[in-house]
Amino acid sequence: MIDRISTLLFGDDTTHPLELDESEHRDKQVELDAKREQLATDRDRLKEKHENLKQQYMDAREAGNEDAAETALREAEAVNDRLETVEGKLDVVDQMSQTVSNFLNVYEMRELRDDRYWERLMELDREELVEMFSQEKLTIEEMTQRLDTAGVAARDVVDSFSASTDRLHGNSQLRDEWDAEFERERTTEDESLDPEAVFDDLDGDLDDDDVSDLRLS
């Protein structure tokens, strides 16, 4: 995962990240903010489409139209797969953004502290720096304390991309979840489906091209 984030941020360039001009890191931050905004928009559209399909499924079950219910279920499972991908990319972008923010803090730290902190960071290779900086956004004080006490990055980085996949995995259970909810709604008084809650489906589908490539270099 660390190698992947490092490659997405810096490509095949072997230049030490702290040898780059500070403005290059700021440019990366701007790119990442734009990518996150696009991915968040895609995520919201997919979530809305999923809710629409869920309502279609419930309506079809209520009307006894099993073919329509099955169609809505299959489409919802495909939307879940797309949503899983977008959520995973959002997690990766967040890690990349944290990494860049911490690199920017290093430049500020150098102005406020003596050079020994900078020199210790320069001794670490790119992967070690990305491993250290991608885990969380650090303040200057936290960064200097970590360098004083550890000196190198920890090795137990959480793979948030895999975590997001696990969180959304299990589409095969969608039918059971929706059927259980359908039965609850049928047996609960005064909780019938509200016709006003049925929204028009989104126009068109999201293609893979709608999800931007995360590589910055």
Sequence and secondary structure as in RCSB ss.txt:
>XXXX:A:sequence
MIDRISTLLFGDDTTHPLELDESEHRDKQVELDAKREQLATDRDRLKEKHENLKQQYMDAREAGNEDAAETALRE
AEAVNDRLETVEGKLDVVDQMSQTVSNFLNVYEMRELRDDRYWERLMELDREELVEMFSQEKLTIEEMTQRLDTA
GVAARDVVDSFSASTDRLHGNSQLRDEWDAEFERERTTEDESLDPEAVFDDLDGDLDDDDVSDLRLS
>XXXX:A:secstr
 HHHHHHHHHTT  S GGGS HHHHHHHHHHHHHHHHHHHHHHHHHHHHHHHHHHHHHHHHHHT HHHHHHHHHH
HHHHHHHHHHHHHHHHHHHHHHHHHHHHHHHHHHHHHS HHHHHHHHHS HHHHHHHHSSS   HHHHHHHHHHT
SS  S    HHHHHHHHH  GGGHHHHHHHHHHHHHHSTT    GGG     SS   GGGS      
